[in-house]
């Protein structure tokens, strides 16, 4: 699994990140295929060869981590893992769970990855 510093060196992988994907949307698209036509967003998963890369913030226990996930219809693979900076803990991890990368932490990470 990549660290943040190692991920910074993986330009092709960084360029494939879907910065708008959320954990909920990934489940809808890749695990609940029958719901895709309802939203009419034009993005349909046709096979296990369709995949996306996205970030999640895991707030189940300290230390909290940001994960880069590669998801297709068969599996979710954690490609990178690094600690959530302390300044983002309170606004994101008030409750235990897995959350989308949003707001200031998203902007911070885009800057870190020079995206």
C-alpha positions as CSV (number, residue, x, y, z in Angstrom):
1,X,0.0,0.0,0.0
2,X,1.3,3.4,-0.9
3,X,2.1,6.2,1.5
4,X,1.2,9.8,0.6
5,X,4.8,10.5,-0.4
6,X,4.9,7.4,-2.6
7,X,1.5,8.3,-4.1
8,X,2.9,11.7,-5.1
9,X,5.3,9.9,-7.5
10,X,2.5,8.0,-9.2
11,X,1.3,10.7,-11.7
12,X,-0.7,8.3,-13.9
13,X,-2.6,7.0,-10.9
14,X,-3.2,10.6,-9.6
15,X,-4.6,11.5,-13.0
16,X,-7.2,8.7,-12.8
17,X,-8.6,9.8,-9.5
18,X,-12.3,10.6,-9.6
19,X,-12.4,13.6,-7.1
20,X,-16.2,13.7,-7.1
21,X,-16.8,10.0,-6.3
22,X,-18.2,9.3,-2.8
23,X,-18.4,5.9,-1.0
24,X,-22.1,6.0,-1.4
25,X,-21.9,6.7,-5.1
26,X,-19.4,3.9,-5.6
27,X,-21.7,1.4,-4.0
28,X,-24.6,2.6,-6.1
29,X,-22.6,2.4,-9.3
30,X,-20.6,-0.8,-8.8
31,X,-22.7,-2.9,-6.5
32,X,-26.3,-1.9,-7.2
33,X,-26.2,-2.0,-11.0
34,X,-30.0,-2.0,-11.2
35,X,-30.1,1.6,-9.8
36,X,-27.9,3.2,-12.4
37,X,-30.6,4.0,-14.9
38,X,-32.7,5.8,-12.3
39,X,-30.4,8.8,-12.0
40,X,-29.9,9.3,-15.8
41,X,-26.3,10.5,-15.3
42,X,-25.1,8.6,-18.3
43,X,-22.4,6.6,-16.4
44,X,-23.2,2.9,-16.5
45,X,-21.0,0.1,-15.3
46,X,-21.0,-2.7,-17.9
47,X,-18.4,-5.1,-16.6
48,X,-15.7,-5.8,-14.0
49,X,-13.3,-3.9,-16.4
50,X,-15.0,-0.7,-15.4
51,X,-13.4,0.9,-12.4
52,X,-12.8,4.1,-10.5
53,X,-10.2,5.5,-8.1
54,X,-11.5,7.6,-5.2
55,X,-10.6,8.7,-1.7
56,X,-12.4,7.9,1.6
57,X,-11.8,9.1,5.1
58,X,-12.0,6.3,7.7
59,X,-13.2,7.6,11.0
60,X,-13.8,4.4,12.9
61,X,-10.8,4.7,15.3
62,X,-7.8,6.9,15.9
63,X,-5.6,7.5,14.1
64,X,-8.0,8.3,11.3
65,X,-6.8,7.6,7.8
66,X,-7.4,8.6,4.2
67,X,-7.5,5.7,1.8
68,X,-7.3,5.7,-2.0
69,X,-9.6,3.0,-3.2
70,X,-9.8,1.2,-6.6
71,X,-13.3,-0.1,-7.0
72,X,-14.9,-2.3,-9.6
73,X,-17.9,-4.5,-9.5
74,X,-16.0,-7.4,-7.9
75,X,-13.8,-5.7,-5.2
76,X,-12.5,-2.6,-3.6
77,X,-8.7,-2.5,-3.2
78,X,-6.9,-0.1,-0.9
79,X,-4.1,1.4,-2.9
80,X,-2.8,4.1,-0.6
81,X,-3.2,4.9,3.1
82,X,-2.1,7.9,5.1
83,X,-3.1,9.6,8.3
84,X,-5.7,12.3,8.2
85,X,-4.0,15.6,9.3
86,X,-5.1,16.6,12.8
87,X,-6.6,19.9,11.7
88,X,-9.3,18.0,9.7
89,X,-10.2,15.5,12.4
90,X,-13.0,17.5,14.2
91,X,-14.9,18.7,11.2
92,X,-14.9,15.3,9.5
93,X,-14.7,12.6,12.2
94,X,-17.4,13.8,14.7
95,X,-19.1,10.5,14.3
96,X,-17.6,7.1,13.5
97,X,-17.9,6.0,9.9
98,X,-16.4,6.3,6.4
99,X,-16.8,9.6,4.6
100,X,-16.2,11.2,1.3
101,X,-13.3,13.5,0.8
102,X,-14.8,17.0,0.8
103,X,-14.1,20.7,1.5
104,X,-10.8,21.8,3.0
105,X,-9.3,18.3,3.3
106,X,-10.1,17.7,-0.4
107,X,-8.4,21.0,-1.4
108,X,-5.4,20.2,0.8
109,X,-4.9,16.8,-0.8
110,X,-5.3,18.2,-4.3
111,X,-2.5,20.7,-3.5
112,X,-0.4,17.9,-2.0
113,X,-0.8,15.8,-5.1
114,X,-0.3,18.8,-7.4
115,X,-3.6,18.1,-9.1
